[in-house]
């Protein structure tokens, strides 16, 4: 089960966030301070941290800096009343992955948590091989046999995402959230444009195909012959 740590000194909000996440199938621990969070992290492995910025003694910025010294990859999201650009710039510079301003819309929070966890899972799997087709996420290169395929960065990430979950359908909205950001104004039809370009580049690949799921989105289906 995916484990999330919520660091928030407002006890009512902490309990509410934990309850919402638990209702959606996550294992959740709550901490009311950064020091309590450090203690929990010493004894437990978490997949994601959601933290306030303004907390007594050790604030959220210092918490993130300490986490990043130990773990460069775990997703971290700020959940704070500080909506100023400077706080956001500091947060992203020290290594957070997302930023929400209070009051929190819990439906949006769940969308963002899901997107962060999906990205993290993709990053954890650095190499994919399906038949003669190989993708290396460290080098961002793809090969069909001995022939390299010239994907753009976003094309590569889209194909890697679909192949990481073979036969799973991703809606256009999910793909937009993951690769264009939840706040983008870009139309979901952009996904269709990218998929057309990707299919052109995969024309000689016989080990799988990108399938359109009518009315929903796309999935990668390995050929079993």
C-alpha positions in Angstrom: 0.0 0.0 0.0 1.2 3.5 -0.8 2.3 5.4 2.3 2.0 9.1 2.7 3.3 11.4 5.5 1.3 14.6 6.2 3.2 17.3 8.1 0.8 20.0 9.4 0.6 21.7 12.7 -3.1 22.6 12.4 -4.5 19.4 14.0 -8.0 19.7 12.5 -6.6 20.1 8.9 -4.0 17.4 9.6 -6.7 15.0 10.6 -9.0 16.0 7.7 -6.2 15.5 5.1 -5.3 12.1 6.6 -8.9 11.0 6.6 -9.5 12.0 3.0 -6.3 10.1 1.9 -7.2 7.1 3.9 -10.7 6.9 2.4 -9.0 6.7 -1.0 -6.9 3.8 -0.1 -3.6 5.3 1.1 -1.8 4.4 4.3 -1.3 7.8 6.0 0.7 9.1 9.0 0.3 12.5 10.4 3.0 14.7 12.1 2.4 18.0 13.8 6.0 19.3 13.4 9.1 18.7 11.3 10.8 17.0 14.2 7.9 14.6 14.6 8.1 14.0 10.8 11.8 13.2 11.1 11.1 10.6 13.8 8.4 9.0 11.7 10.7 8.9 8.6 13.5 7.3 10.6 11.3 4.3 11.4 9.1 4.2 8.3 9.4 4.3 4.5 7.1 6.9 2.8 6.2 7.2 -0.8 5.2 10.9 -0.6 5.3 13.8 1.8 2.7 16.6 2.1 3.9 19.5 4.2 3.0 22.9 5.5 5.6 25.6 5.3 4.8 27.7 8.4 5.5 25.5 11.4 7.2 26.2 14.8 10.9 25.6 15.3 11.7 23.9 12.0 9.7 25.2 9.0 8.8 23.4 5.8 11.7 24.7 3.8 14.2 23.2 6.3 12.2 20.0 6.3 12.5 19.7 2.6 16.1 20.6 2.5 16.8 17.8 5.0 14.7 15.2 3.1 16.5 16.1 -0.1 19.9 15.4 1.4 18.7 11.9 2.1 16.3 11.2 -0.7 16.5 12.9 -4.1 13.4 11.2 -5.6 10.6 11.0 -3.1 7.7 13.3 -4.2 7.1 16.3 -1.9 4.1 18.7 -2.1 3.7 21.9 -0.1 0.2 22.6 1.3 0.4 26.2 2.7 -1.3 29.5 3.2 1.7 31.2 1.6 0.6 31.9 -2.0 3.4 34.4 -2.8 5.7 33.8 -5.8 8.8 34.0 -3.6 7.7 31.1 -1.4 6.9 29.1 -4.5 10.3 29.9 -6.1 12.1 28.8 -2.9 10.1 25.7 -2.6 10.7 24.5 -6.2 14.4 25.5 -6.0 15.0 23.4 -2.9 13.3 20.4 -4.4 9.5 20.2 -4.0 7.4 18.7 -6.8 4.1 20.5 -6.3 2.5 23.4 -4.4 -1.0 23.9 -3.2 -2.3 27.1 -1.5 -4.9 26.9 1.3 -7.8 26.6 1.6 -7.4 23.2 0.1 -9.7 21.7 -2.5 -9.5 18.0 -1.5 -10.6 16.7 -4.9 -7.8 18.7 -6.5 -5.4 17.4 -3.8 -6.2 13.8 -4.7 -5.6 14.6 -8.4 -2.2 16.1 -7.6 -1.2 13.2 -5.3 -2.1 10.7 -7.9 -0.1 12.5 -10.6 3.0 12.8 -8.3 2.8 9.1 -7.4 2.5 8.1 -11.1 5.5 10.2 -12.0 7.5 8.6 -9.1 6.7 5.1 -10.3 7.8 5.9 -13.8 11.1 7.3 -12.4 11.7 4.2 -10.3 11.6 2.0 -13.5 14.5 3.3 -15.6 14.5 0.8 -18.4 11.8 -1.0 -20.4 12.2 -3.8 -22.8 9.4 -5.2 -25.0 10.7 -7.6 -27.6 13.2 -5.7 -29.7 12.0 -2.4 -28.4 14.0 -0.8 -25.6 13.6 2.5 -23.7 16.3 3.8 -21.3 14.9 6.6 -19.1 18.4 7.6 -17.7 19.6 8.4 -21.2 16.2 9.2 -22.7 16.9 7.0 -25.7 14.7 4.4 -27.5 15.7 1.6 -29.9 13.9 -0.8 -32.1 16.5 -3.4 -32.6 19.6 -1.6 -33.7 17.7 1.5 -34.9 17.3 4.5 -32.7 14.0 6.4 -32.6 14.2 10.2 -32.4 11.6 11.0 -29.8 11.3 14.4 -28.3 11.4 14.5 -24.5 7.6 14.6 -24.1 7.0 11.9 -26.7 9.5 9.7 -24.9 7.8 10.3 -21.5 4.4 9.6 -23.0 5.5 6.3 -24.5 7.4 5.3 -21.4 4.3 6.0 -19.3 2.0 3.9 -21.5 4.5 1.0 -21.6 5.0 1.1 -17.9 1.3 0.1 -17.5 0.6 -2.2 -20.5 -3.1 -2.6 -21.4 -4.0 0.1 -18.9 -6.1 2.9 -20.4 -5.1 6.5 -19.6 -7.5 9.3 -20.3 -6.4 12.4 -22.1 -7.0 14.3 -18.9 -4.7 12.0 -16.9 -1.9 12.4 -19.5 -2.4 16.2 -19.6 -2.1 16.3 -15.8 1.1 14.2 -15.8 3.0 15.8 -18.7 1.6 19.3 -19.2 0.6 20.0 -15.6 -2.7 20.3 -13.8 -2.9 24.1 -14.3 -2.3 24.0 -18.1 -4.6 25.8 -20.4 -3.7 23.5 -23.3 -6.5 21.5 -24.9 -6.7 17.7 -24.3 -6.7 17.5 -28.1 -2.9 18.2 -27.9 -2.6 14.6 -26.6 -4.1 13.4 -29.9 -1.5 15.4 -31.9 1.3 13.9 -29.9 0.0 10.4 -30.3 -0.2 10.8 -34.1 3.5 11.9 -34.2 4.4 9.0 -31.9 2.6 6.4 -34.0 4.5 7.7 -37.1 7.8 7.1 -35.3 6.7 3.7 -34.1 5.6 2.6 -37.6 8.3 -0.1 -37.8 7.8 -1.4 -34.3 6.0 -4.7 -34.2 6.2 -5.6 -30.5 3.3 -3.4 -29.3 0.9 -0.8 -30.5 -0.6 2.4 -29.1 -4.4 1.8 -29.1 -7.1 4.5 -29.0 -9.8 3.8 -26.5 -12.8 5.6 -28.0 -14.1 8.3 -25.8 -11.4 7.9 -23.2 -7.8 8.0 -24.2 -4.9 5.6 -25.0 -3.2 2.4 -23.9 -0.2 0.4 -25.0 -0.9 -3.2 -26.0 2.0 -5.7 -26.4 1.7 -8.1 -29.3 1.6 -11.6 -28.0 2.5 -13.4 -31.2 
